[in-house]
């Protein structure tokens, strides 16, 4: 079984900076981490490999310094890694990113694609589903648990706000994972040593069949027109009230036109 995991290197959200002209993230000089939902997907893929056999392949789109992240994935047990990196990809929105990723994925042999539910630097939750649409394969999102998988079908639990659904899909398909579904393993000391011999397969614009009009900042249909920092306002005065009085005060604030008995 070949499992492909889409992994993104993201800036630490406590150190985010925005380019005032392009309204895109400034990544230079900012500490980077593996997107938590993606790392959960890597862990699920490794667990499936241990149970059913096969190979775990990661695909990353980003700058060349993402190689450090890829080495850490090798040290966790990933078998093969690809880095899609080219100046022509810079500024791609989620649609353009999904187009580039899916165009490359068409060259791979896979049974299952795992993507993180969303990235902490964008929180759009769009790339995974869009990749599935470009590839014309089934998708199941916000997965809480993988129950079973065989050569024909996969069974999962999908988490909603107030309930959980059990879903079954034909494979190949794409699922998106959330950080709370598992505890990612640590890097192995022996595998860290072995990463020195592991190749990082660099994929550029020249290696993928792409329409240049659909990639990069110019090929992205969405634009960030403006960004702003939410102003910090003075805290409201603190009041100490009896529980029954506080409940009525809160109810009045939520429903100002409702008559509240005294």
Rosetta blueprint (number, residue, H / E / L):
1 X L
2 X E
3 X E
4 X E
5 X E
6 X E
7 X L
8 X L
9 X E
10 X E
11 X E
12 X L
13 X H
14 X H
15 X H
16 X L
17 X L
18 X E
19 X L
20 X L
21 X L
22 X L
23 X L
24 X L
25 X E
26 X L
27 X L
28 X L
29 X L
30 X L
31 X L
32 X E
33 X E
34 X E
35 X L
36 X H
37 X H
38 X H
39 X H
40 X H
41 X H
42 X H
43 X H
44 X H
45 X H
46 X H
47 X H
48 X H
49 X H
50 X H
51 X H
52 X H
53 X L
54 X L
55 X E
56 X E
57 X E
58 X E
59 X E
60 X E
61 X E
62 X L
63 X L
64 X H
65 X H
66 X H
67 X H
68 X H
69 X H
70 X H
71 X H
72 X H
73 X H
74 X H
75 X L
76 X L
77 X L
78 X L
79 X L
80 X E
81 X E
82 X E
83 X E
84 X E
85 X L
86 X L
87 X H
88 X H
89 X H
90 X L
91 X L
92 X L
93 X L
94 X H
95 X H
96 X H
97 X H
98 X H
99 X H
100 X H
101 X H
102 X H
103 X H
104 X H
105 X H
106 X L
107 X L
108 X L
109 X L
110 X L
111 X L
112 X E
113 X E
114 X E
115 X E
116 X E
117 X L
118 X L
119 X L
120 X L
121 X L
122 X L
123 X L
124 X L
125 X L
126 X L
127 X H
128 X H
129 X H
130 X H
131 X H
132 X H
133 X H
134 X H
135 X H
136 X L
137 X L
138 X E
139 X E
140 X E
141 X E
142 X E
143 X E
144 X E
145 X E
146 X E
147 X E
148 X E
149 X E
150 X L
151 X L
152 X L
153 X E
154 X E
155 X E
156 X E
157 X E
158 X E
159 X E
160 X L
161 X L
162 X L
163 X L
164 X E
165 X E
166 X E
167 X E
168 X E
169 X E
170 X E
171 X L
172 X L
173 X E
174 X E
175 X E
176 X E
177 X E
178 X L
179 X H
180 X H
181 X H
182 X L
183 X L
184 X L
185 X L
186 X L
187 X L
188 X L
189 X H
190 X H
191 X H
192 X H
193 X H
194 X H
195 X H
196 X H
197 X H
198 X L
199 X L
200 X L
201 X E
202 X E
203 X E
204 X L
205 X H
206 X H
207 X H
208 X L
209 X L
210 X L
211 X L
212 X H
213 X H
214 X H
215 X L
216 X L
217 X L
218 X L
219 X L
220 X L
221 X L
222 X L
223 X L
224 X L
225 X L
226 X L
227 X L
228 X L
229 X L
230 X L
231 X L
232 X L
233 X L
234 X L
235 X L
236 X L
237 X L
238 X L
239 X L
240 X L
241 X L
242 X L
243 X H
244 X H
245 X H
246 X H
247 X H
248 X H
249 X H
250 X H
251 X H
252 X H
253 X H
254 X H
255 X L
256 X L
257 X L
258 X L
259 X L
260 X L
261 X L
262 X L
